[in-house]
Amino acid sequence: MVTIRKAIENDLPAMLEIYNDIIINTTAVWQYDTHTLEMRKEWFKTRQEQGFPVFVAEDNGIIVGFSTYGPFRVWQGYKHTVENSVYVASNQRGKGIGKLLMPPLIQAAKQQRIHAIVAGIDAENEVSIKLHLQFGFVEVAHFKEVGWKFDKWMDLKFLELIVE
């Protein structure tokens, strides 16, 4: 049975494995270079310092996914808007884990009085788009050919949820 809980530092190696697999094999992250454990530790420390939540999905002691949000843009006027991320291990996709990871993010945003959550999604990632639409996100922008990965130009969609 999959449970959702707040992430702890001991979860970082498993989260790193999921994230690096996504970098290497998908267009969910438009990054070319994999991350190190030290990079993940610094990322987690920064999330904690800034008060941003990180949740993990755990199945029988194994981390199978994680979700978080962080700054949308760095300028002060954007402080009430965040950008979310939901990642699921490759061998666990299609099992509804993403659906379990979204509600705690939305609830945390409400508690933190966040006004809007933005999701930047590869325009061809129909699974992620559908997931966000199920939780009330709406498409607000479609940028043509703004990313490059796997030797092709990629479009980016922005979806938004007004929280409060």
N, C-alpha and C positions, 0 to 999 in steps of 0.2 A: 504494500500500500504506500502510495506517495504522500508524503507530508511536506508542508511548506513551513519554513522557519527562518529566522534571521540568520544570516551568514556569520560565521566566526572565522578567525584566522586559519584554523586547521582545515577549513574547506577550500582554501586558496589553491592548493595543488590540483584538486579535481576541477575547480572552476577554470584554472589555467589550461588544463587539458581540453576542456570543452571549447574554450575561447580560441585556442591555437588551431584546433581542428576546423573551426568555423573560418578562421583567417585563411587557412591552406585550401579548403575545399568548397567554400561557398562565397556568395556575393553579399552575405548579410553584413559583413564588415569590409569596408573598402580599404583594407590595410594589406600590405604585402609581407611585412616582416612579423614573425611570431614574437610573442612576449616572453620574458623571463619571469621566474618566480619573484625576483626582486621588484620587477615592474608591477606585478600584480599586488605585491605587498604595499608598495607605495600608493597604487590606485585605491586599495582598500582603506588605507590610512587616511587618504584625502577624503574619501567618501564619508568616513566616520567623522572627521574633523568638520566637514561642511554640513553634517547632519542628514546626509542622504541615505536612504535605506538600501540594503542589499539583502535579498531573499534567496534561499536555495530550495530546490526541490530534492527531497531525499527519498530513496526507495531502498528499504532494507539496509540502511547504513551507507548507501552509495549515492553520491551527488549526481543527479541526472539533468540538472538545469539550474539556471539562476536568472534573477531579474533585478533591475536597479533603475534609478534615474539620477540625473545629474544636471549641471547647468545647461541651459539651451544656448545662451550666448553670454559672454562675460560682462557686458555693460550692465550697470545698476538697474536700468529700466526693465530688464528682463528677469529680475530676481523672483518674480512670481510665476515664471514659466520654466518647466524642466523638460528634458528629453529622456525618454525611457529606452530601455534595452531589455530584451527577453531572449535568452539563449537556452537551447535544449541539446543535449548530447545526441550525436548522429544516430545512435542505435535506439534512441528513445522517442524520436520524432513520430508524430501521428498518434500518440497515446493520450493526448489531452493535457500534457504537462504545462504547455504554454498557458492554457486556460486556467490552470491552478495558480500560476505565477502572477497573473495580471491583477486579480482582486486585492491582494495585499499592497501592491503599488498604488492603486487608486485610493485605497483606504488611507495609506500613509500620506498621500498628497492632500487628501481632505483634512487630515489631522494637522498637517503642516501649513494649511491654508494656502496651498498652491492653487493658482487660478487656472493654469492650462498645462496639459501634458502634450508634447509634440513627439511624434515618431517619424524618424527619417528611414524610409524603407526602399530598397531596390524595387523599382517598378515592376519587375518580373517575379517578385517574391509574393505570389498569390496567397500562400499559406499565412504569412505574417500580416498581409493586408486584411485578409478575412478575419484573423484573430482580433485585430484591433477594431475592425468594424463591429464585431460581436459585442464589444464593450463600449460602444457608443462613439468611437472616434469617427471623424468624417475627413474625407480627403479635401485638403485646402490648397495643395500646390502639386504640380508635376513639372519637374525640371528636366529638360532634354539634354542627354549626353554630358552630364556634369561629372561623371565618374569613369575611371578606366581600370579595368581588372580583367584578367584572363584574355588579354588581347582584344578587347572590345569596349566600345563606349556603352555606358549604362545610364539609364534614366533614374531619377530619384523622386519618390513621392513623399510629401509631408502629409501626415494625418494628425488631427488634433482633437483632443477631448477637453472641453471646458469643464473643470471640476467644480468650481463654485464662483 
